[in-house]
């Protein structure tokens, strides 16, 4: 059970928050429980989730690649809630299938089906777990798969953004609410 109350999302009438709800429902199929937790501070939620939305919509990574980064970061941080959420989006929302998502959780980047996604996942894992170990060669590897300087900044912000959601859900023991994947 969550350590803070889940605010009833049906009671919200703020147009900005409703816009965020519409966006996340399009991406994930539901307004997830972690949003209901974040409604304990609606002003911060608007800025934090607005940042996430802007990053996802303007990123050099595809929506598919963003979910792969989310899986490896969340798995690395031990957040079953977020790992399951990213697997649900990838498997169901983007059509990759449950077996593929489960392979990513079990095997990491080597289970990715293409070199670009493997490179993105390996970089994200390194930035998440040992950011100080990032090298010029790591950044050059991103450039070799087509990322610009802007794209390099974006993937690092994705890692940071996902890690912050991991910490929120771990610290507050968010109740799992995705039908497709139990907590992984």
Residue pairs with C-beta under 8 A, 6 or more apart in sequence:
1 173
1 175
2 33
2 37
2 172
2 173
2 174
2 175
3 171
3 172
3 173
4 37
4 40
4 172
5 40
6 33
6 36
6 37
6 175
7 36
7 37
7 39
7 40
8 36
9 21
9 31
9 35
9 36
9 39
12 18
12 21
12 39
12 42
14 42
14 46
16 46
16 50
17 39
17 42
17 45
17 46
20 35
20 45
20 46
20 49
20 50
20 53
21 31
21 35
23 53
24 30
24 31
24 32
24 35
24 49
25 31
27 56
27 63
27 89
27 93
28 85
28 88
28 89
28 93
28 178
29 88
29 92
29 93
30 177
30 178
32 85
32 177
32 178
33 174
33 175
33 176
33 177
34 81
34 165
34 168
34 169
34 174
35 45
35 49
37 168
37 169
37 172
37 174
38 44
38 45
38 48
38 49
38 168
39 45
48 164
51 161
52 161
55 154
55 157
55 158
55 161
56 63
56 66
58 154
59 66
59 151
59 154
59 158
60 146
60 147
60 148
60 150
60 151
60 154
61 69
61 120
61 151
61 154
61 155
61 158
63 94
64 90
64 94
64 96
64 117
65 116
65 117
65 120
66 158
67 86
67 87
67 89
67 90
67 94
68 90
68 104
68 112
68 117
68 120
68 121
69 120
69 121
69 124
69 155
69 158
69 159
69 162
70 82
70 85
70 86
70 89
70 158
70 162
71 83
71 86
71 87
71 90
71 101
71 104
71 105
71 121
72 104
72 108
72 109
72 121
72 124
72 125
72 128
73 82
73 124
73 125
73 128
73 158
73 159
73 162
73 163
73 166
74 81
74 82
74 83
74 85
74 86
74 162
74 166
75 83
75 105
75 108
75 184
76 125
76 128
76 129
77 128
77 163
77 166
77 167
77 170
78 166
78 170
79 165
79 166
79 167
79 169
79 170
80 176
80 183
80 184
81 169
81 170
81 174
81 176
81 183
82 162
82 165
82 166
82 169
83 105
83 183
83 184
84 176
84 178
84 180
84 181
84 182
84 183
84 184
85 178
87 98
87 101
87 102
87 104
87 105
87 180
87 181
87 184
88 101
88 178
88 179
88 180
88 181
90 96
90 100
90 101
90 104
91 97
91 98
91 100
91 101
91 180
91 181
92 180
98 180
98 181
100 111
100 113
101 181
102 184
103 111
104 111
104 112
105 184
108 121
108 125
109 117
109 118
109 121
109 122
109 125
110 118
112 118
112 121
115 145
116 145
116 146
119 141
119 142
119 144
119 145
120 142
120 145
120 155
123 134
123 138
123 141
123 142
123 155
124 155
124 158
124 159
126 133
126 134
126 138
127 134
127 155
127 156
127 159
128 159
128 163
139 152
142 151
142 152
142 155
143 152
147 155
168 174
176 182
176 183
